[in-house]
Amino acid sequence: MSQPCPILVINLDRSVDRLSRVTSSLQALNLSFERIRAIDAIEHRATAQETPSSSSSFHKPLTAAERACCMSHGIALRRAAGMDAPAVLILEDDVSLGPGFLGVLEALTSNPQELPDSTSLFGSRLRGRCIRNVFSSHRLMESVCPPISAAAILWTPNGAKKFIPACDRAVRPVDVERKHWWEWGLTHAWISNAPVQLDCKSSVQSTIGMRKSTGLPARMRKIKYHMGFSLASHLHYISFRGISSWLAAQSLVRDHE
């Protein structure tokens, strides 16, 4: 059986153990991949934002590592957009592949014309509407916003092209940029009973890290951002899908074992 789609793995040169683990996982399924050399904030001396950008609509500045991560995804997206394939899976190197991974990937790529611009194979949302059954107990879901992660995304070439500018500007974390799907004209979905998880050993120590919001002004900016985002995401979803789909997307999601 041929490989369902090209796979790109984003990996830092210094993350040798992570590359070894994800290589073993993919080889066990007879899947090949192309390594995307991630931008290292330490090696390239990437700088953090001094203040939140006025154009970013985000509540805090990015760390140097967050900016490097965002730009690394941009490199992978450029590669995906240039491939002669209906869909390309982009993985971060700290993932673990579940038993339904290959079946889900084969089912999704068998009908590429029905794929949204980006489909999350990792993470979930509390509420959403089922678009269709995909494989075994896995379902293709749509929510007001996608799961908050970029660990495993199946991209169409058109979706990859749309999202490259978001990564190039690097003013919001890459997973936050995906939350603002309407700004980039993205259609999105995710898989319930996610077939990809984070590898316990790889994800214990993040190579990105997060800067905590401290002090009252920072907390107020965070509250303002989340309130504004919540309102905007619901309004844009209603505009895009209509009231009936929005109501369906408020249903609690119950994964099937």
C-alpha positions in Angstrom: 0.0 0.0 0.0 1.3 3.4 -0.9 1.8 6.1 1.6 -1.4 8.2 2.2 0.4 11.6 1.9 3.8 13.2 2.4 4.8 13.8 6.0 7.0 16.6 7.2 8.6 16.5 10.7 9.8 19.8 12.3 12.9 19.1 14.3 15.7 21.1 16.0 19.2 19.9 15.3 19.8 19.5 19.0 16.6 17.4 19.5 18.3 14.2 18.5 16.3 11.9 20.8 13.0 13.4 19.6 13.9 12.7 16.0 14.8 9.1 16.9 11.5 8.5 18.6 9.3 9.9 15.9 11.4 8.1 13.2 10.8 4.8 14.9 7.1 5.4 15.2 6.7 6.3 11.6 8.9 3.5 10.3 6.9 1.0 12.4 3.9 2.0 10.1 6.1 1.8 6.9 5.8 5.6 6.6 8.6 7.8 5.3 9.0 11.5 6.1 11.0 14.5 5.3 12.8 16.4 8.1 12.3 20.1 8.3 15.2 21.8 10.1 13.6 24.0 12.7 14.9 27.5 13.4 16.7 27.4 16.7 16.2 30.6 18.8 19.6 30.0 20.5 21.6 29.4 17.4 20.1 32.2 15.4 19.7 34.6 18.3 16.1 35.2 17.5 14.8 38.1 19.5 11.7 38.3 21.6 9.1 41.0 21.1 9.6 43.9 23.4 5.9 44.6 23.6 2.7 43.0 22.1 2.4 44.2 18.5 -0.5 46.5 17.8 -1.3 44.4 14.7 -1.2 41.0 16.6 -4.3 41.4 18.7 -2.5 39.4 21.4 -2.0 40.1 25.0 1.7 39.4 25.5 5.0 39.5 23.6 6.4 36.3 22.2 9.5 34.7 23.5 12.4 34.2 21.1 11.6 30.5 21.0 7.9 31.1 20.2 8.9 33.3 17.3 11.4 30.7 16.1 8.7 28.0 16.3 6.3 30.1 14.3 8.8 30.7 11.6 9.8 27.0 11.5 6.2 26.1 10.7 6.4 28.7 7.9 9.3 26.8 6.4 7.3 23.5 6.6 4.2 25.2 5.1 6.2 26.5 2.1 7.5 23.0 1.5 4.0 21.6 1.8 2.5 24.2 -0.6 5.1 23.3 -3.2 4.5 19.6 -3.1 2.5 17.8 -5.8 0.1 16.3 -3.3 -3.5 16.9 -2.3 -2.6 17.0 1.4 0.6 17.1 3.5 0.9 16.1 7.2 3.1 18.4 9.3 4.2 16.9 12.6 6.1 18.4 15.5 8.8 16.0 16.8 7.3 15.4 20.2 4.2 13.4 19.1 3.1 9.9 19.7 1.1 8.0 17.1 -2.0 6.2 18.3 -3.4 2.9 17.0 -5.9 4.6 14.7 -3.4 7.0 13.2 -2.8 5.3 9.9 -6.5 4.4 9.3 -7.5 8.1 9.9 -4.8 9.4 7.6 -5.8 7.0 4.9 -9.5 7.8 5.3 -9.0 11.6 5.2 -6.7 11.5 2.2 -8.9 9.1 0.2 -11.3 12.1 -0.4 -9.0 15.1 -0.6 -11.7 17.2 -2.3 -13.6 17.1 1.0 -10.7 18.2 3.2 -10.8 21.6 4.9 -7.7 23.7 4.7 -6.3 22.3 7.9 -7.3 19.3 10.0 -6.0 18.8 13.5 -5.0 15.2 14.4 -4.1 16.2 17.9 -6.1 17.9 20.5 -9.9 18.3 21.0 -12.6 20.8 21.8 -15.3 20.5 24.4 -18.0 21.4 21.9 -18.4 20.8 18.2 -20.5 19.4 15.4 -19.8 16.1 13.6 -19.1 16.5 9.9 -18.8 12.8 9.2 -17.4 9.5 10.6 -13.8 8.9 9.4 -12.4 5.7 10.7 -13.5 3.3 13.4 -14.5 5.5 16.4 -12.9 8.6 14.9 -15.0 11.5 13.6 -14.3 14.7 11.7 -15.5 17.6 13.8 -15.8 21.3 13.4 -15.9 23.9 16.2 -16.0 27.7 16.6 -12.2 27.4 16.7 -9.7 24.5 16.2 -7.9 22.7 19.0 -5.1 24.8 20.5 -2.0 23.0 19.1 0.0 22.7 15.9 1.5 19.3 16.8 -0.1 17.4 14.0 -1.9 19.2 11.2 -3.0 17.8 7.8 -2.8 20.7 5.4 -4.1 21.1 1.9 -1.7 23.0 -0.4 -4.2 25.9 -0.6 -4.5 26.0 3.2 -0.7 26.0 3.6 -0.4 29.0 1.2 -3.0 30.9 3.1 -1.3 30.4 6.4 2.4 31.1 5.4 2.0 34.9 6.1 0.8 34.2 9.6 4.0 32.3 10.4 6.3 34.7 8.6 5.2 37.7 10.7 5.6 35.7 14.0 3.7 38.1 16.3 1.4 35.4 17.8 2.2 31.8 18.6 1.5 29.5 15.7 -1.4 27.7 17.5 -2.9 31.1 18.4 -2.7 32.2 14.8 -4.8 29.1 13.8 -7.4 30.1 16.4 -7.9 33.3 14.3 -8.8 31.2 11.3 -11.1 33.9 9.8 -8.2 36.3 9.5 -6.4 33.9 7.1 -9.5 32.6 5.3 -9.0 29.1 6.7 -11.5 26.3 6.9 -10.6 23.9 9.7 -11.6 20.7 11.4 -10.3 18.2 14.0 -10.5 14.5 14.7 -12.4 13.3 17.8 -10.6 10.5 19.6 -7.4 12.2 18.4 -5.1 9.6 16.7 -2.0 11.7 17.7 -0.9 12.4 21.3 2.2 14.0 22.8 5.0 11.7 23.6 5.5 11.6 27.4 9.3 11.6 27.3 9.6 14.3 24.6 7.0 16.7 26.0 8.2 16.7 29.6 10.6 19.5 28.8 9.4 22.1 26.3 11.9 23.6 23.9 9.7 26.7 23.6 8.6 27.6 27.1 6.0 30.2 28.0 6.3 33.7 29.6 3.7 34.1 32.4 1.6 37.2 32.5 2.5 39.0 35.8 1.1 42.2 37.2 -2.4 43.8 36.9 -1.9 45.4 33.4 -0.7 42.1 31.9 -3.7 40.3 33.4 -6.1 42.9 32.1 -4.6 42.6 28.6 -5.1 38.8 28.8 -8.8 39.2 29.9 -9.4 41.7 27.2 -7.8 39.5 24.5 -9.8 36.4 25.5 -13.1 38.3 25.7 -12.5 39.8 22.3 -11.4 36.6 20.7 -14.4 34.7 22.1 -16.9 37.2 20.7 -15.1 37.4 17.3 -14.8 33.7 16.8 -18.5 33.0 17.4 -19.6 35.9 15.2 -17.3 34.9 12.4 -18.4 31.2 12.6 -22.1 32.3 12.4 -21.2 34.5 9.4 -19.4 31.6 7.8 -21.6 28.6 8.6 -25.0 30.1 9.7 -27.0 29.9 12.9 -28.0 26.2 12.5 -24.4 25.0 12.2 -23.4 27.3 15.1 -26.1 25.8 17.3 -24.9 22.3 16.3 -21.3 23.3 17.1 -22.4 24.1 20.7 -23.1 20.4 21.4 -20.9 18.6 23.9 -18.5 16.2 22.3 -18.4 12.7 23.7 -15.5 10.6 22.3 -16.3 7.0 21.6 -13.9 4.4 23.0 
